[in-house]
Amino acid sequence: MSKQHGRRLAGLVAAVLPLTLSAGTLPASAQPAPPGRYVCYEAHVQNVGWQGRQCNGGVAGTTGQSLRLEAITITGGGVGALCYEAHVQNVGWQSRRCNGEVAGTTGQSLRLEALTITASRGSVCYNAHVQNIGWQGWRCDGETAGTTGRSLRLEAIMIKVSPGRLGSVTPGR
């Protein structure tokens, strides 16, 4: 390579590299937890496996793809103990899981059908996207999101913490 080409290449790298580095972000699962009160969760999805972590109202799972949620882990900060129970196809209600334990199943092709979540400090609210129904609307503090006895899969979920009930909140906000 000539000296002139080397200088051009070095100039191009110097111009492009900072743009590339500033545009890139870590995957969600590698992102640090947000400060203060927060909830983060990760879903295991049919044919996908574990997705990256979502926090504070991000959508975990999929919509419009007819894929079932099979398992979920939920962690939080500033909310005390964060516990949840999952209703699983052919199993029913599993025992309570807390603070990052896996609820549901992996490797068994069983759908999550419903979920309840509680926090020992403050309020936690969640909105489930259900097969043939869509977004159900927000449920809070142990209310059931999803369905039981109808064989319908959970496809996605959003979870938020708040000092009180969220009231009317639309998906993505």
Buried (B, 14 or more C-beta within 10 A) or exposed (E): EEEEEEEEEEEEEEEEEEEEEEEEEEEBEEBEBEEEBBBBBBBBBBEEEBBBBBBBBBBBBBEEEEBBBBBBBBBBBBBEEBBBBBBBBEEEBBEBBBBEBBBBBEEEEBBBBBBBBBBEBBBBBBBBBBBEEBBBEBBBBEEBBBBEEEEBBBBBBBBBBBEEEBEEBEBEE
